[in-house]
């Protein structure tokens, strides 16, 4: 915590009961009626970090996350240095011979192009939007983006993954049995992954469980085809298509 922080402000915010505790971003808002560029280093740096971690949560790469953080930092008269991982980032903002460092992490991550598009549009228009906004107004706008619900239900996501994975097997030269088994495996696997994502299950656990589900489902579907339709064992090679949905951006 910054030495200039007001401890009485932090006490008013209840502690999160989640395993991955929710960050009380409202506690960084101290400058009520002044433009964001004139706020304290801690307040301005919180905007840079929050946009960075929200970009990362949408499943985008480190280059785009750093680019967004740099754009915001420049508008807020800051110099930013960031180390960006898969589900965490560490960054330091510099201003007037002072520095402020934060380490932020996510419980999980997943591709959300709808939220990413809105966030990138917000960042790309900072020259206009940040000219007169206060720290509180910026956080309020980010809240609206962060709380935006997903457009599709787990059932629709599972069906989309099933169609995409089976089509990919077709492009790779697979046969009808591989396409059907991949359709079933990928559909159930991505459905399970979407359900786990709604409960904020960690990324590695979510991927492991969903891939295992997809592969086991493919195996059972293939055995049924093998028993009733006497297809050749060589068709089992298409199981790789049942887990393509875990590839970022697929």
Secondary structure, DSSP 8 states (H G I E B T S, - for coil): --TT--HHHHHTS----SSS----GGGG----SS-GGGS-HHHHHHHHHHHHHHHHHTT--HHHHHHHHHHHHHHTT-EEEEEE-SSEEEEEEEETTEEEEEEEE-S-----HHHHHHHHHHHHTHHHHTTT--HHHHHHHHHHHHT---SS-HHHHHHHHHHHHHHHHHHTT--HHHHHHHHHHHHHHHHHHHHHHHTT--HHHHHHHHHHHHHHHHHHHHHHHHHHH---GGGGGGGGGGGGGGSTT-
